[in-house]
């Protein structure tokens, strides 16, 4: 599991901080005169894990009660398609609805405001008596960027009149096949037309100042009500909705990407990830594109938001492995997750995985490197990440129960992966007593067969030092991993150089059981690896 980052919609404070003022105590994050970075740092230092995760969650209006907003620190609310506070609701009714939800958000400990979003794809289309403009398929025909900008300005005014600060628009997909059911949301099959018509973004958000930094969101003070102006659908399939787009990187960059460059240079505040896949990789789990390309290469500094239940659709069928989907989506770089109804499941799962990251850190720091090559000049570890072939062998290599050891699920522990390398099988108390401390088969055979044929790293999964001296000459690198638990990925983190080996033995590693008991300070102290021993490595970038 990649390291999870927990972002916060810090820049929203620029617009809302005054509404949550505290006259009794000075707080930097509530002071609009302070630099934005100072305010964000101050706020982040005050936030709990629960508050940070809550800010990542966007729920549907129908479940956004005052109690929900206050209890879960929800960061955003949306109206799904057709979701209205009442039939033929007036602008005043909309404003009251948004304000009532906002009161719940502002009543939390830190008073962080929520941001309300709605689809406004051809005008304020959910609202009774709003102006409905032609869909993008017609607007593309005009080839008139200034007309499209004026439509953005008009839409901004009508949305603001209902008290809503955030729109999921425009869609800047380049539809290349009219059989796709959403083709009318696309301006054109020609990326040049789509690029030109991104002028709707400054219409919605305001014109970007001349000295603005690329990738940094901009919303004009007079139009602060529209923080989001890009429902970026990220390269849809040519025929079916939520399908797989098969296209080269060159085709992606030349056909589907240009409008995104334009949108980001115009200060767009958010990008929405598509349900679809690119060459078989779900966009909601595509870290290379979301973080690597959008955030790192294009320098986008706004919010990346999922689509409606988008992370559920990472698996097929949807929601088949929700824990994996949460991990994959957040690790990909999604900042806000649209979980309209089952938001508590997302919050619970992500909270748990933060706990898992703590365990993974503990694994990394508990590893002890006992041998690393024949000499310090020729180390085997860390392993190259681009090695063409790596053989993983041993009874413990893919056995979660063995890696957890005793006192896991049952008293004596269990083997297998359903309920919860070489080494010991699980045991607890009396059942773990051993007079020989030998590695059981097939451990010795695996070491002999593998290590006499190829360069090998032996990772010992055990609850104590075991007899290893007879095999040491054939082993190129030796790691004591003890009983790492569920987060065995921490072992790979260090083997491949993402982190250094730093662990030092907390107990003596004997040569033979005839020496036992033998502890540091004893007169007959002659260990294989002494107390406090542990080789180190350096982090690599390969």
Buried (B, 14 or more C-beta within 10 A) or exposed (E): BBEBEBBBBBBBBBBBBEEBEEEEEEBBBBBEEBEBEEBBBBBBEEBEEEBBBBBBBBBBBEBBEBEBBBBBBBBBBBBBEEBBBEEEBBBEBBBBBBEBBBBBBBEBEBBBBBBBBBBBBBBBBBBBEBBEBBBBBEBBEBBBBEBBBBBBBBBBBBBBBBBBBBBBBBBBBBBBEEEBEEBBBBBBBBBEBBBBBBBBBBBBBBBBEEEBEBBBBBBBEEBBBBBBBBBBBBBBBBBEEBBBBEBEEEBBBEBBBBBBBBBBBBBBBBBBBBBBBBEEBBBBBBBEBBBBBBBEEBEBBBBBBBBBBBBBBBBEEBBEEBBBBBBBBBBBBBBBBBBBEBBBBBBEBBEEBEEBBEBBBEBBBBBBBBBBBEEEEEBBBBBEEEEEEEEEBBBBBEBBBBBBBBBBBEEBBBBEEEEBBBBBBBBBEEEBEEEEBBBEEBBBEBBBEBBEEEEBBBBBBBBBBBBBEBBBEBBBBBBBBBBBBBBBBBBBBBBBBBBBBBBEBEBBBBBBBEBEEBEEEEEEEEBBBEBEBBBEBEEBEE
